[in-house]
């Protein structure tokens, strides 16, 4: 059982900026291993983990300990080792390498994800795709930029503001590259879909946040750290992620396992 504690809530914009720099630093470590060749093993749940996942998480955890002392951090690889901290009203979710299968397939569609959760909602986040050199941040607003791994973070004014688009008459849907299922197909069949595109990791949330797509349903199993940073970016861009009942998705549910959700660019179209 995960106990809960209360800490001061950091400023969302400051948190997003700090997360972004940590993601760039972690991305540099990931790309060094990506180029050299990663060592891979299976975790207890049979999912793959590489030395890139572990190196990135170590960088992020060290940075968070310096910048946010006292704020609990729930990180994927630490939890896999049985290290689940007491998480309360304010905590951080970390997926150091989302899309490990994409990383191993070398298609570039993997990301570093860091999100601040406050009272069940993702209020700040950074998503970084190091192989693509693309960064997305969400605090009080959402921004995107081209940034090389390990580079100094450009100031907010140098990064492009992004906004989810109003729903067009016919929608562009996003689906998981690795985990599409019959429930997803049935859900999309009820919508006026013009195009369905596959994508890996949390890039799907970011594409909706940039107004490049409209909806992303997911019915298969995921963990909170898989989606929180992308959700933070999407919400900051004006979109929403809802649960099976159509209510805004809530975080901090021990053991941090998600139920079904749908990400929408236009809040009015949510179901």
C-alpha positions in Angstrom: 0.0 0.0 0.0 1.3 3.5 -1.0 1.1 6.0 1.8 0.5 9.7 1.1 2.2 12.9 2.1 1.6 16.6 1.4 4.3 19.0 0.0 4.4 22.5 -1.4 3.2 22.7 -5.0 6.0 24.1 -7.3 5.2 26.7 -9.9 4.0 24.9 -13.1 6.0 27.0 -15.5 9.2 26.7 -13.5 8.6 23.0 -13.1 8.1 22.6 -16.9 11.3 24.4 -17.7 13.3 22.4 -15.2 11.8 19.1 -16.5 12.6 20.2 -20.1 16.3 20.6 -19.3 16.5 17.3 -17.4 14.8 15.6 -20.4 17.4 17.1 -22.7 20.2 15.8 -20.5 18.6 12.4 -20.2 18.1 12.4 -24.0 21.8 12.9 -24.5 22.6 9.8 -22.5 19.9 7.8 -24.3 21.3 8.8 -27.7 24.9 7.7 -26.7 23.6 4.3 -25.9 21.3 4.3 -29.0 24.3 4.8 -31.2 26.5 2.3 -29.4 23.9 -0.4 -29.0 21.8 -1.0 -25.9 21.9 -4.0 -23.5 18.4 -5.3 -22.9 16.7 -7.5 -20.3 13.1 -8.4 -19.4 11.5 -7.1 -16.2 9.2 -9.2 -14.0 6.2 -8.2 -16.1 8.0 -9.4 -19.2 8.4 -5.8 -20.6 11.9 -4.8 -21.9 14.3 -2.5 -20.1 17.6 -1.3 -21.4 20.6 0.4 -19.9 19.4 3.5 -21.7 16.2 3.5 -19.5 18.3 3.2 -16.4 20.9 5.8 -17.3 18.2 8.3 -18.2 16.3 7.7 -15.0 19.4 8.2 -12.9 20.0 11.6 -14.5 16.4 12.7 -14.0 16.2 11.5 -10.3 19.5 13.3 -9.4 18.2 16.5 -11.0 14.8 16.3 -9.3 16.5 15.7 -5.9 18.5 18.9 -6.3 15.7 21.1 -7.7 12.6 19.7 -5.8 13.9 18.3 -2.5 11.0 16.7 -0.6 8.7 16.2 -3.6 8.0 12.5 -4.1 9.1 11.0 -7.4 7.4 7.9 -8.9 9.7 6.7 -11.6 9.1 3.6 -13.8 12.4 1.7 -13.3 12.6 2.5 -9.6 9.1 1.1 -9.1 10.0 -2.0 -11.1 12.8 -2.5 -8.4 10.2 -2.2 -5.6 11.1 1.5 -4.8 7.7 3.2 -4.7 7.7 6.4 -2.6 4.9 7.8 -0.6 3.0 9.9 -3.1 0.5 12.6 -2.0 -1.3 15.6 -3.4 1.9 16.8 -5.2 4.4 14.4 -6.8 6.4 13.8 -10.0 5.9 11.0 -12.5 8.9 9.9 -14.6 9.1 7.6 -17.6 12.8 7.9 -18.6 12.3 6.2 -21.9 8.8 5.8 -23.1 8.6 3.5 -26.1 11.4 1.0 -25.3 10.2 -1.2 -28.1 10.5 1.8 -30.5 13.9 2.4 -29.1 14.9 -1.2 -29.8 13.3 -1.1 -33.3 15.4 2.1 -33.9 12.4 4.0 -35.4 13.1 7.2 -33.4 9.6 7.3 -31.8 10.6 7.1 -28.2 10.5 9.9 -25.6 11.6 11.1 -22.2 8.6 12.0 -20.0 8.5 14.0 -16.7 5.3 15.4 -15.2 4.2 17.3 -12.1 0.9 16.0 -10.6 -1.1 18.2 -8.2 -4.4 17.2 -6.7 -4.8 14.4 -9.3 -4.1 16.6 -12.4 -0.9 16.9 -14.5 -0.1 20.6 -14.1 3.4 20.7 -15.8 5.2 18.4 -18.1 8.0 17.9 -20.6 8.1 15.4 -23.4 11.4 15.0 -25.4 12.0 12.8 -28.4 15.8 12.8 -28.6 16.2 10.9 -31.9 13.8 13.5 -33.5 15.2 16.5 -31.7 11.7 17.6 -30.7 10.7 19.0 -27.3 7.2 19.8 -26.0 6.5 21.5 -22.7 3.3 22.3 -20.8 2.8 24.6 -17.8 0.3 27.4 -18.0 0.7 27.2 -21.8 2.2 24.7 -24.2 5.3 25.2 -26.4 7.3 23.1 -28.9 10.8 23.4 -30.3 13.6 21.7 -32.2 16.4 21.0 -29.7 19.4 18.7 -29.9 20.1 16.2 -27.1 22.1 17.7 -24.3 21.7 21.3 -25.7 20.9 24.2 -23.5 17.2 24.8 -23.3 16.0 27.7 -25.4 14.0 30.3 -23.5 10.2 30.1 -23.7 10.1 33.1 -26.1 12.3 31.1 -28.6 9.9 28.2 -28.6 6.7 28.0 -30.6 3.4 28.3 -28.7 1.1 25.4 -29.7 -2.7 24.9 -29.5 -5.0 22.0 -30.1 -7.4 22.6 -32.9 -11.2 22.8 -33.0 -12.5 19.5 -34.2 -13.0 19.4 -38.0 -15.9 17.7 -39.7 -13.8 14.6 -40.2 -11.2 13.7 -37.6 -7.6 12.5 -37.7 -7.1 9.7 -35.2 -3.9 8.4 -33.6 -3.4 4.9 -32.5 -0.6 3.0 -30.7 1.9 1.5 -33.1 2.4 -1.5 -30.8 -0.9 -1.9 -28.9 -3.9 -1.4 -31.2 -6.8 -3.6 -30.2 -10.4 -4.4 -31.2 -11.8 -1.9 -28.7 -9.8 0.9 -30.3 -11.2 -0.1 -33.7 -14.8 -0.2 -32.4 -14.4 3.2 -30.7 -13.0 4.8 -33.9 -15.7 3.2 -36.0 -18.3 5.3 -34.2 -16.5 8.6 -35.1 -16.2 10.5 -38.4 -12.6 9.5 -39.0 -10.9 10.8 -42.1 -7.5 9.3 -41.4 -6.0 7.0 -38.7 -2.3 7.3 -38.1 0.0 5.1 -35.9 2.6 6.6 -33.7 4.8 5.5 -30.8 5.1 6.6 -27.2 3.7 9.9 -25.9 4.2 11.5 -29.3 0.5 11.0 -29.9 -0.5 13.5 -27.2 2.0 16.0 -28.5 0.7 15.7 -32.1 -2.9 16.4 -30.9 -1.5 19.4 -28.8 0.1 20.8 -32.0 -3.2 20.6 -33.9 -2.0 17.8 -36.2 -4.6 15.2 -35.0 -7.8 15.1 -33.0 -8.3 12.0 -30.9 -6.3 9.2 -29.4 -8.2 6.3 -27.6 -6.4 3.7 -25.5 -8.1 0.8 -23.9 -5.2 -1.5 -23.2 -3.0 -1.4 -20.0 -0.8 1.6 -19.4 0.8 3.2 -16.3 0.5 6.8 -15.1 4.1 7.6 -16.0 3.4 6.6 -19.6 0.9 9.4 -20.2 1.2 12.1 -17.6 3.7 14.3 -19.4 1.9 14.1 -22.7 -1.4 14.8 -20.9 0.2 17.9 -19.3 1.2 19.2 -22.7 -2.2 18.5 -24.2 -4.1 20.1 -21.4 -1.9 23.2 -21.6 -2.6 23.3 -25.3 -6.4 23.3 -24.6 -7.1 19.6 -25.0 -8.3 17.1 -22.5 -7.8 13.4 -21.5 -10.9 11.7 -20.2 -11.6 8.3 -18.5 -14.2 5.8 -19.6 -17.0 7.9 -18.0 -15.9 11.0 -19.9 -14.5 12.7 -16.7 -11.0 14.3 -16.7 -8.4 11.7 -16.1 -7.1 11.5 -12.6 -3.6 10.6 -11.4 -2.2 9.2 -8.1 -4.1 5.9 -8.1 -2.0 3.2 -6.5 -0.4 1.2 -8.0 -0.4 3.9 -10.6 -2.1 1.8 -13.2 -4.4 3.4 -15.8 -7.8 2.4 -17.0 -9.1 3.2 -20.5 -8.8 6.8 -21.6 -9.3 9.0 -24.6 -7.3 12.1 -25.5 -9.1 14.8 -27.4 -7.9 18.0 -29.0 -11.3 19.7 -28.8 -12.8 19.5 -25.3 -16.3 19.8 -26.8 -16.0 16.5 -28.6 -15.1 14.4 -25.6 -17.3 11.4 -24.8 
